[in-house]
């Protein structure tokens, strides 16, 4: 059916709860996971809700419909609106759609995939060793912030290829900048200002410092005569060319680097904190994993990382915005202006997709690949470009951690989910008691 034919057909939307938009919005903002679970129990795997920030939204928790959405032409669906581009800048891939998005993605894919990732494994190992030497033993501590420092240092070094004093400034401003930006991404643009307490004002000041520091680093890199010999991502961005021969501007590079710095460390660190939270509460899985790693294996580690991402997805939604007159999605026809959100957490918790989903069980992924309902990195043309890099980081860090430390098993209750804005983290930071192995 052509676009012209579809435009003459009436929309067909999934069922909509009879709730005021403000009530649905409050539930989405304050208890998103619980609200989504309750709605899917009552209305099924696809329903329509109205949200203050995103407008009319079709929520999908069906792998077939999710796949259909992710394979729909980018001429018909764009990135969800609003998105992180409003925080990260117009030059970020989050802000780009259609042909521009495809061009940028093609340009940035090589540094984050394939053989080049192997160059970065040593960087991850070095940063883990430098951080782990400070960890206490025999008493509990939260692992989220240490993991944040590891992954931030890794992405800084792989992006800029150095440990200059300018990077110390970025180490100071990126974590609070990510926290502020993550919150801003989930609240509407308000006409009022709240003075010094306004997060928009705080973020603007942080962004000003970031632009100054990164602008200096870009200028220095452009002035180097042997830039082609560098292996960092900044150098590759400067040297890369689109098919028409054009290069990225300084502003585009700054926005894209911020995207990598922000998205490239928080989500991976949070997944690692969840890994510690899960493993200490599941002795059998922990013992099996340690035994495999001691023997030089890797299959169970891969399965464990996959199960952690299934059972504790850091990002719970991936969406698109309808820009065509109507977009068909299974039995539904979604009109222009609607957002469509795939609920990753609902799919991962669906017993029709994963047997006993509430049970942490890496065995379910041993010797097999995750199916279409496993979507921790989203899907389609907007699947996380750093997925392979993140998988490598988690592999290296968990190997090193379980080689150097013993995780003390815990019988304490599971840590609650805590929303950091865009990402979900363990509420107590993934607390653990470690002992050094001899």
C-alpha positions as CSV (number, residue, x, y, z in Angstrom):
1,X,0.0,0.0,0.0
2,X,1.4,3.4,-1.0
3,X,1.6,6.4,1.2
4,X,-1.0,8.1,-0.9
5,X,-3.4,5.2,-0.4
6,X,-2.8,5.1,3.4
7,X,-3.6,8.8,3.8
8,X,-7.2,8.2,2.7
9,X,-7.7,5.6,5.4
10,X,-8.9,6.3,8.9
11,X,-6.5,5.8,11.8
12,X,-6.9,2.7,14.1
13,X,-5.3,3.2,17.5
14,X,-4.8,0.7,20.2
15,X,-7.0,0.9,23.3
16,X,-6.6,4.0,25.5
17,X,-7.1,4.1,29.3
18,X,-9.8,6.4,30.5
19,X,-7.5,8.4,32.7
20,X,-6.7,12.1,32.7
21,X,-3.4,12.9,30.9
22,X,-2.0,14.4,34.1
23,X,-2.6,11.2,36.0
24,X,-1.0,9.1,33.3
25,X,1.9,11.6,33.1
26,X,2.5,11.5,36.9
27,X,2.5,7.7,36.8
28,X,4.9,7.7,33.9
29,X,7.2,10.2,35.5
30,X,7.3,8.8,39.1
31,X,6.7,5.1,38.7
32,X,7.2,4.4,35.0
33,X,7.9,0.7,35.2
34,X,5.0,-0.1,37.6
35,X,2.6,2.1,35.5
36,X,3.6,0.4,32.3
37,X,3.2,-3.1,33.8
38,X,-0.3,-2.3,35.2
39,X,-1.4,-0.8,31.8
40,X,-0.2,-3.8,29.8
41,X,-2.0,-6.2,32.2
42,X,-5.2,-4.4,31.7
43,X,-5.0,-3.4,28.0
44,X,-2.7,-5.9,26.5
45,X,0.7,-5.6,24.8
46,X,-0.2,-2.5,22.8
47,X,-2.1,0.6,24.1
48,X,-2.3,4.3,23.7
49,X,-1.6,6.9,26.4
50,X,-1.3,10.7,26.5
51,X,1.9,12.1,28.1
52,X,2.7,15.7,29.0
53,X,6.1,15.7,27.3
54,X,5.6,13.3,24.4
55,X,1.9,13.9,23.5
56,X,-0.1,10.9,22.1
57,X,2.0,7.8,22.5
58,X,1.4,4.2,21.3
59,X,3.2,1.8,23.6
60,X,4.3,-1.5,22.1
61,X,5.3,-4.6,24.1
62,X,5.1,-7.1,21.2
63,X,8.3,-8.3,19.5
64,X,6.7,-8.6,16.1
65,X,5.3,-5.1,16.2
66,X,8.6,-3.8,17.5
67,X,10.5,-5.4,14.6
68,X,8.0,-3.9,12.2
69,X,8.5,-0.5,13.7
70,X,12.3,-0.7,13.6
71,X,12.3,-1.8,10.0
72,X,9.8,1.0,8.8
73,X,11.4,3.4,6.4
74,X,13.0,6.5,8.0
75,X,11.0,8.5,5.5
76,X,7.9,7.5,7.4
77,X,9.1,7.4,11.1
78,X,11.8,9.6,12.6
79,X,13.5,9.6,16.0
80,X,11.1,10.0,18.9
81,X,10.2,13.6,19.7
82,X,11.4,15.2,21.9
83,X,14.6,13.2,22.3
84,X,18.1,13.6,23.7
85,X,19.0,15.9,20.8
86,X,17.4,18.8,22.6
87,X,20.1,18.4,25.3
88,X,23.1,17.1,23.4
89,X,22.8,19.6,20.5
90,X,21.8,19.9,16.9
91,X,25.0,18.1,15.8
92,X,24.2,15.0,17.8
93,X,23.0,11.9,16.0
94,X,19.9,12.0,18.2
95,X,19.0,15.2,16.4
96,X,19.5,13.9,12.9
97,X,17.0,12.0,10.8
98,X,16.7,10.4,7.4
99,X,19.7,10.7,5.1
100,X,21.6,13.0,7.4
101,X,21.4,10.4,10.2
102,X,22.5,7.6,7.9
103,X,25.5,9.7,6.7
104,X,26.6,10.5,10.2
105,X,26.2,6.9,11.4
106,X,28.2,5.6,8.5
107,X,30.9,8.0,9.4
108,X,31.1,7.1,13.1
109,X,30.6,3.3,12.9
110,X,34.3,2.3,12.1
111,X,35.9,3.6,15.4
112,X,33.3,1.7,17.5
113,X,33.3,-1.7,15.7
114,X,35.5,-4.4,14.4
115,X,39.2,-4.7,14.8
116,X,39.6,-1.2,16.2
117,X,37.8,-2.2,19.4
118,X,40.7,-4.5,20.2
119,X,43.0,-1.5,20.5
120,X,40.8,-0.3,23.4
121,X,40.7,-3.5,25.4
122,X,44.0,-2.6,27.0
123,X,42.7,0.9,27.9
124,X,39.7,-0.7,29.7
125,X,42.0,-3.1,31.6
126,X,44.3,-0.3,32.7
127,X,41.5,1.9,33.9
128,X,39.9,-1.0,35.9
129,X,43.3,-1.8,37.5
130,X,43.8,1.9,38.5
131,X,40.3,2.1,40.1
132,X,40.2,-1.3,41.7
133,X,43.4,-0.8,43.7
134,X,41.4,1.8,45.8
135,X,38.5,-0.5,46.5
136,X,37.9,-1.5,50.1
137,X,37.8,-5.2,51.0
138,X,35.8,-6.9,53.7
139,X,33.2,-4.1,54.0
140,X,30.3,-3.0,51.8
141,X,30.6,-0.2,49.2
142,X,28.6,1.0,46.3
143,X,30.0,0.0,42.9
144,X,28.1,2.4,40.6
145,X,30.3,5.4,41.1
146,X,33.6,3.5,40.7
147,X,32.2,1.9,37.6
148,X,31.2,5.4,36.3
149,X,34.8,6.5,36.8
150,X,36.2,3.5,34.9
151,X,33.9,3.9,31.9
152,X,34.3,7.7,31.8
153,X,38.1,7.4,31.8
154,X,37.9,4.8,29.1
155,X,35.7,6.9,26.9
156,X,37.8,10.0,27.5
157,X,41.0,8.2,26.5
158,X,39.5,6.5,23.5
159,X,37.9,9.7,22.3
160,X,40.9,12.0,22.9
161,X,43.7,9.5,23.1
162,X,45.5,11.3,26.0
163,X,45.4,12.1,29.7
164,X,45.9,15.8,29.4
165,X,45.0,18.4,32.0
166,X,42.0,19.4,29.9
167,X,40.6,15.9,30.4
168,X,40.7,16.5,34.2
169,X,38.3,19.3,33.6
170,X,36.0,17.0,31.6
171,X,36.2,14.4,34.3
172,X,34.9,16.9,36.7
173,X,32.0,18.3,34.6
174,X,30.8,15.3,32.6
175,X,29.2,13.3,35.5
176,X,27.1,16.2,36.8
177,X,26.4,17.3,33.2
178,X,25.1,13.8,32.4
179,X,22.9,13.8,35.5
180,X,21.4,17.2,34.8
181,X,20.9,16.5,31.1
182,X,19.3,13.1,31.8
183,X,16.8,14.9,34.0
184,X,16.2,17.6,31.5
185,X,15.5,15.1,28.8
186,X,12.4,13.8,30.7
187,X,10.8,17.1,31.6
188,X,9.0,19.6,29.3
189,X,10.4,23.0,28.3
190,X,8.8,25.4,30.7
191,X,8.4,29.1,30.0
192,X,9.3,30.0,33.6
193,X,12.8,30.1,35.1
194,X,13.7,29.1,38.6
195,X,16.9,31.1,39.0
196,X,20.0,29.4,40.3
197,X,17.9,26.2,41.0
198,X,16.8,25.9,37.3
199,X,18.5,22.8,35.9
200,X,18.5,24.4,32.4
201,X,20.6,27.2,33.7
202,X,23.0,24.8,35.4
203,X,23.3,22.7,32.3
204,X,23.9,25.8,30.1
205,X,26.9,26.7,32.4
206,X,28.2,23.2,32.2
207,X,27.8,23.1,28.5
208,X,29.7,26.4,28.2
209,X,32.7,25.0,30.0
210,X,32.5,21.8,27.9
211,X,32.5,23.7,24.6
212,X,35.5,25.8,25.7
213,X,37.5,22.7,26.7
214,X,36.5,20.6,23.7
215,X,36.9,23.4,21.3
216,X,40.5,23.8,22.4
217,X,41.1,20.0,22.0
218,X,39.6,20.1,18.5
219,X,41.7,23.1,17.5
220,X,44.9,21.4,18.8
221,X,44.1,18.2,17.0
222,X,43.4,20.0,13.7
223,X,46.8,21.7,14.0
224,X,48.7,18.4,14.3
225,X,50.8,17.3,11.3
226,X,50.7,13.6,12.1
227,X,47.0,13.4,13.0
228,X,46.7,10.4,10.7
229,X,48.9,8.3,13.1
230,X,46.5,8.8,16.0
231,X,43.9,6.1,16.8
232,X,41.5,8.1,19.0
233,X,38.0,8.9,17.9
234,X,38.5,12.6,17.8
235,X,41.3,12.2,15.2
236,X,39.1,9.8,13.2
237,X,36.2,12.3,13.2
238,X,38.4,15.1,12.0
239,X,39.9,13.0,9.2
240,X,36.6,11.3,8.1
241,X,34.8,12.5,5.1
242,X,31.3,12.0,3.8
243,X,30.8,10.5,0.3
244,X,30.6,14.0,-1.1
245,X,34.0,14.9,0.4
246,X,32.7,17.2,3.2
247,X,33.9,17.0,6.7
248,X,32.3,17.5,10.1
249,X,32.3,21.0,11.5
250,X,33.7,21.8,14.9
251,X,30.2,22.3,16.3
252,X,29.1,18.9,15.0
253,X,32.2,17.2,16.4
254,X,31.6,18.8,19.8
255,X,27.9,17.7,19.9
256,X,28.8,14.2,18.7
257,X,31.7,13.8,21.2
258,X,29.3,14.9,24.0
259,X,26.9,12.2,22.8
260,X,29.6,9.6,23.1
261,X,30.8,10.8,26.4
262,X,27.3,11.0,27.9
263,X,25.8,7.9,26.4
264,X,29.1,6.0,26.3
265,X,29.8,5.7,30.0
266,X,26.6,6.0,32.2
267,X,24.7,3.1,30.6
268,X,27.7,0.7,30.6
269,X,28.7,1.6,34.2
270,X,25.1,1.1,35.3
271,X,24.9,-2.3,33.7
272,X,28.1,-3.3,35.5
273,X,26.7,-2.2,38.8
274,X,23.6,-4.3,38.1
275,X,25.9,-7.2,37.3
276,X,27.4,-7.0,40.8
277,X,24.0,-6.7,42.3
278,X,22.7,-9.8,40.5
279,X,25.7,-12.1,40.9
280,X,26.1,-11.7,44.6
281,X,22.4,-12.8,45.0
282,X,22.7,-15.8,42.7
283,X,25.5,-18.1,44.1
284,X,25.1,-20.8,41.5
285,X,25.5,-18.4,38.6
286,X,28.4,-16.7,40.3
287,X,30.3,-20.0,41.0
288,X,29.7,-21.2,37.5
289,X,31.0,-18.0,36.0
290,X,34.1,-17.9,38.2
291,X,34.9,-21.5,37.4
292,X,34.6,-20.9,33.7
293,X,36.8,-17.8,33.7
294,X,39.4,-19.6,35.8
295,X,39.5,-22.3,33.1
296,X,39.8,-19.7,30.3
297,X,36.3,-20.0,29.0
298,X,33.9,-17.3,27.9
299,X,30.5,-18.7,26.9
300,X,28.9,-18.4,30.3
301,X,30.3,-14.9,30.7
302,X,28.6,-13.9,27.4
303,X,25.4,-15.5,28.6
304,X,25.6,-13.8,32.0
305,X,26.0,-10.3,30.4
306,X,23.1,-11.1,28.1
307,X,20.9,-12.1,31.1
308,X,21.9,-9.1,33.1
309,X,20.8,-6.8,30.2
310,X,17.5,-8.8,29.9
311,X,16.6,-8.8,33.6
312,X,17.9,-5.3,34.4
313,X,17.7,-3.2,31.2
314,X,19.2,0.2,31.9
315,X,17.1,1.9,29.2
316,X,13.5,0.8,29.2
317,X,12.1,2.6,26.1
318,X,13.0,3.0,22.4
319,X,10.8,5.1,20.2
320,X,9.9,6.6,16.8
321,X,7.9,9.6,15.7
322,X,5.3,9.2,12.9
323,X,6.1,11.7,10.1
324,X,4.0,10.1,7.4
325,X,0.2,10.5,7.2
326,X,-0.3,7.1,8.6
327,X,2.0,4.2,9.6
328,X,0.7,0.6,9.7
329,X,1.7,-1.4,12.7
330,X,0.1,-4.8,12.9
331,X,-3.7,-4.2,12.9
332,X,-3.3,-0.6,13.8
333,X,-2.8,2.6,11.7
334,X,-0.9,5.3,13.6
335,X,-1.5,8.9,12.5
336,X,1.1,11.6,11.9
337,X,2.4,13.3,15.0
338,X,2.1,10.3,17.3
339,X,5.1,8.8,19.1
340,X,5.5,5.0,19.2
341,X,7.5,3.6,22.2
342,X,8.7,0.1,22.4
343,X,8.8,-0.9,26.0
344,X,12.0,-2.9,26.4
345,X,11.4,-3.7,30.1
346,X,7.9,-5.1,29.3
347,X,9.3,-7.3,26.5
348,X,12.1,-8.6,28.7
349,X,9.6,-9.4,31.5
350,X,7.2,-11.2,29.2
351,X,6.9,-14.9,30.1
352,X,5.8,-15.6,26.5
353,X,9.3,-14.5,25.3
354,X,11.4,-15.7,28.3
355,X,10.4,-18.5,30.5
356,X,10.2,-17.5,34.2
357,X,11.3,-14.0,33.4
358,X,11.6,-13.0,37.1
359,X,14.3,-15.6,37.6
360,X,17.9,-14.6,37.0
361,X,19.2,-17.4,34.8
362,X,22.2,-17.0,32.4
363,X,21.7,-20.6,31.3
364,X,18.8,-19.5,29.1
365,X,21.4,-17.9,26.8
366,X,24.2,-20.5,26.8
367,X,24.8,-21.8,23.4
368,X,22.1,-19.7,21.8
369,X,21.5,-16.1,20.7
370,X,19.0,-13.8,22.2
371,X,15.7,-13.5,20.2
372,X,14.0,-10.5,18.8
373,X,12.4,-9.6,22.2
374,X,15.9,-8.9,23.6
375,X,16.4,-5.2,22.9
376,X,18.8,-3.5,25.5
377,X,20.3,-1.4,22.7
378,X,17.1,-0.6,20.9
379,X,16.7,-1.7,17.2
380,X,16.8,-0.8,13.6
381,X,18.8,2.1,12.2
382,X,18.9,3.7,15.6
383,X,20.2,0.8,17.5
384,X,22.9,2.0,19.9
385,X,26.0,2.6,17.7
386,X,28.3,1.9,20.7
387,X,26.7,-1.6,21.5
388,X,29.8,-3.6,20.5
389,X,32.1,-1.2,22.5
390,X,29.9,-1.5,25.6
391,X,29.9,-5.3,25.3
392,X,33.7,-5.3,25.1
393,X,33.9,-3.1,28.2
394,X,31.6,-5.3,30.3
395,X,33.5,-8.4,29.2
396,X,36.9,-6.9,30.1
397,X,35.8,-5.4,33.5
398,X,33.9,-8.5,34.7
399,X,36.8,-10.8,33.7
400,X,39.3,-8.6,35.6
401,X,37.0,-8.2,38.6
402,X,36.4,-11.9,39.1
403,X,40.1,-12.7,38.5
404,X,41.2,-10.2,41.2
405,X,38.3,-10.4,43.7
406,X,35.8,-12.8,45.3
407,X,32.3,-11.5,45.5
408,X,30.8,-12.2,48.9
409,X,27.3,-13.8,48.4
410,X,24.4,-11.8,49.8
411,X,20.9,-12.7,51.1
412,X,19.7,-9.1,51.3
413,X,16.7,-8.1,49.3
414,X,17.1,-7.1,45.6
415,X,18.0,-3.5,45.2
416,X,15.1,-1.4,43.9
417,X,15.1,0.3,40.5
418,X,16.1,3.9,40.7
419,X,15.4,6.3,37.8
420,X,18.3,8.7,37.1
421,X,16.2,10.4,34.4
422,X,16.9,8.4,31.2
423,X,18.6,5.3,32.8
424,X,17.6,3.0,35.6
425,X,20.2,2.1,38.2
426,X,20.3,0.0,41.4
427,X,18.9,2.2,44.2
428,X,21.8,1.6,46.6
429,X,24.4,1.8,43.9
430,X,25.1,-1.9,43.6
431,X,26.6,-2.4,47.0
432,X,28.9,-5.4,47.5
433,X,31.5,-6.9,49.8
434,X,34.7,-7.9,48.0
435,X,37.7,-9.9,49.1
436,X,41.0,-10.0,47.2
437,X,41.8,-13.4,45.7
438,X,45.2,-15.0,46.5
